[in-house]
């Protein structure tokens, strides 16, 4: 992979090393965890930009505000944490009217209220540039063992996803439901070993999980067919790319990537198994392969959306 977001995060983790007793989870997961006495607080932050994560020329301000908070709620879901409070900082475009600003905040309030997460403050600025929104959210781990990390995958584990993937820019990237209830329910399951949300595409996010866990993964083509969304098929008809490629790399799905044992197959979780965790040979780079019943296996590139690239 060329230098980009992954390499920047790796450099930042080395540059800003932390005391693991006070900060048991630092950079590199969906959220960080900070210890205050006997309490563990989880914190996440997401910045959304006009022209990258939404388009004020096409999307309603209410949906834009909803997405800004929903992205952080999805991070909480991926860590098996209950969201408690958020701050919202905005750089408002001077072209926005007062009513548009109110609609933006009403969209935030609607999804925050749905998940019992209070918006408790933030900062409001304006400038001649485009709208930018930054949400910081505090959450409480559900499991006594703390937040669920990317680094806990074990050899032989099954890899699951919580819903259909691909084609999110058809509209679902603005309307998705954060999987908070599911993430918190699974957090108490002993067979859950690792989890993250699929924000940049299954191929890239599974690669990141394997990097954190020191393993490789294989995906099964017949199982992947089950999680390709209708929107991904529609995109494939328009642009000629395989629908599977859309499912693997479009990003902004905000479903959960779940890794663990047999108990996760129970119908109460509604997960679809798509592969398994396999051993990485010493000294080898992280590899994701797709295994086809008739054609054998082939490696795939960790394609998806990556900032700073």
Protein Blocks (a to p, Z undefined) as FASTA:
>chain_A
ZZdfklmmmmmmmmmgcdfklmmbcchiabdcddehjbccddddddddehilpcfklmcf
klmmmmmmmmmmmmmmmnopacfbdcddddddfkbcfklmmmmmmmmmmmmmmnopacfb
dcddddfbdcddddddddddfblnbpadfklccehiacddfbdeejklnommmmcccfkl
mmmmmmmpmklmbdcddfkojklmmmmmmmmnopacdddfklmmmmpcfklmmmmmmnop
afklmmmmngonlpacddddfklmpmklopacfbdcddddehiacddddddfklopaddd
dedddehZZ
